[in-house]
Amino acid sequence: MTAAFRYEFLMQVRKRSMWIANGVVVLLLGLLSARGREVGDLLHDPDAKATVTSVAVAINLILPVVYGCFLADRLVRDDKLGVAAILDVTPSSGAGRLAGKYLGACAAAAVPLAIVYFGFVALYAATSGRPVAFAWAAAVFAVVIAPAVLFVGAFALVVPLLIPAPLFRVLFVGYWFWGNAITPDAMPTLASSLVTPVGSYPLQELFGYRGPAGDTELAGPAPGAVFNFLRPEATPATAWLSVGVLLALAILVLSAAPALRARTTR
């Protein structure tokens, strides 16, 4: 597992295309954000928790589209290169290699997010004189951003065993904005539910975030909305439940990889 983790992490993190794509998205995100609120005001906001949380929301809504697409060929690649059969006959554990590949790919995907996020936090802490922002940022990263990376990473690795990777990328981009950015009162969507990877429940209940204006309910049942059975009342307990559900789904999907791979290589 350690060797697979190291190889996958270094291979992925050295991809120039990954850094270029993330850089372009961050640049566009910065330009769009500058139109809505002055960056100077954001850097001098006295509420450190609200500031770092709002930045995490923007990062976690856009950048997963990038790493979700980049991770889509990580499992099928070994079969395409003809090395999967060689790895299968080595004494190493197949489960260990899978776990290492998964964790290494997810760790590499998290690096650009961490650089962008904590880079802003460092700038904010220096400008506003509030080093407590680092503590809040670490908590938000661990509870909101990291589960999203693990959730998306599991699906990005496993689903291309069933459908071609290019098709997965197209469907994933559509799913991401449908299931995370569209409000339940607009159309049937999984947004604002326990299985929303952007972390609606923990954002609202654990970090007090309720949209840019502070008056939006991000989680919980919506009147007349479809899938309300996935939207229990928002409480700290259901916030932690949402984190657990996302991680459990990631493990469940990843556990299906060996059987799916055996089926596709027959």
Buried (B, 14 or more C-beta within 10 A) or exposed (E): BEEBBEBBBEBBBEEEEBBEBBEEBBEEBEEEBEEEEEEEEBBBBEBBBBBBBBBBBBBBBBBBBBBBBBBBBBBBBBBEEEEBEEEBEEEBEEEBBBBBBBBBBBBBBBBBBBEBBBEBBBEBBEEBEBEEBBEBBEBBBEBBBBBBBBBBBBBBBBBBBEEEBEEBBEEBEEBBBBBBEBBBEEEEBBBBBBBBBBBBBBBBBBBEBBEEEEEEBBBBBBEEBEBBEBBBEBBEEBBBBBBEBBBEBBEEBBEBBEEBBEEEEE
